[in-house]
Amino acid sequence: MNSRGPVLHNGDVTARLRIASELRMFLPVSRRREWQEVAPDGTSTLGHHVESIGIPLTEVGPLILAGDRGVPPSYQPAPGDVVEVHPVPRPQQLPEEPRFLLDVHLGTLARRLRLLGVDTAYHNDMDDPELVVQANEERRVLLTQDRGLLRRRALWLGAYVRGSRPADQLRDLLERFAPPLRPWTRCTACNGELEQVDKVEVEPLLAAGTRRSYDAYGRCGECGQVYWHGAHSGHLEEIVRTARAWAS
């Protein structure tokens, strides 16, 4: 094998995919190699072959055929083809400001995105078909670590969330989609927008210690949750500060 890939011989019956390092995490450990061989059959598309080795198409950027010619996922590879499989460019360009829908396993990430003012829908009791319906109807990017969910043909747009810790997941999303940050403007419980309110309006809802200690309040226009900078604000402010640094 040379730097340009495997040497092709007359009679080759396979096509070869050169997998970028960023995408090899999706391959089975025993096959986590740069070069992958697939068998063209005259009907299967390049997208089908890429997914068959474990890579969701939502994570794939430009597909370049040997000779620097770009081909779409619908291209049917021929024996002897060599195709470069690249990740989605970052930041990923969307037709409008990104809005997200997160699956049941990403609740902490959902709260952190809402803290940053990013429009983020989340439900802890919604199954896969319902997630796809909401994502499509509201034009939200479906975020998940379930590769099977990303392969659903009906889904308009999804993305795999990298990382096991919420901080790593948040950084991955900010670097991939670069959403505008508007901290302290959304309800972390329901995603509603916060409105500034006078203390007298919410005093009946406050504990005595809170009334004595704080004067600035916000209230969710959807669920009515009341917010103020309290005992946990230092931790939350650190999340906001770090996120702004990642986004800059």
C-alpha positions, 0 to 999 in steps of 0.5 A: 500500500502506498500513500495514495492507497491500495494498488489497484489490479486488473480484475478488482471486484471491490471498491475502497473507502478511505475513512477519515480518522474522525469517523473511525470511532464508528467502525467495529474495533476489529475493523477500525482501519483507514481503508475499508473494502466494499463489494459493489453490486450494481444497486447499492449506493455509496451511502448504503455502503458507508452505513453498512460499515457503521458510519451514520450518514449524518456524520459524513461530509463530502464524498470524493471519488479518486480523481478529486470528483465529488459524488453524492451518497446516491452514487453507485460505486464501481469495482476499483473505485477509491472514495475519500469519506470525510466528516461533516465540516465544522461549523456545520452550515444550516439554513437557519439558526439551529434548534435542537431536540435531544433524546432521553439519554441527554437530559443534562446536555439539554439543561446546559443548552437551555442555560446558554439560551439555545432553543432545546426540546427534550422529553424523558418519555418519548420513543424514537418514532415520536422524536423523528416526528417532532424533529421533522415538524419543528425543523429541529436537529435530533441529537443522540448517541443512538446510531440506529436512530440516526439511520431512520430514513424519515429523519430530516437531520440528526447528529451524533453527540460525541463524549460521555461527560456533559461538558464534552458533549456540550463542547462537541455541539458548540463546535459543530453547530456554533449556535448563538449563545444567549445565557440566562434567557431560557427556562432550564425546565421547559425551554420557555423564554424568561421574562424579567419580573418585579419582585413584588409579582413573585414574592408569594412564591418565594421562601422567606430567605430568598425574599430577603437575599435577592431582588432580581427575578425572572419568570418562564413565560411557559411554565411560570418557573421563577429564577434568581441568582442563588446558591448554585449560580457560581457553578452555572456561571462557570458553565456559561463562561467556559461555553463562551470560550469554546464558542469564540 
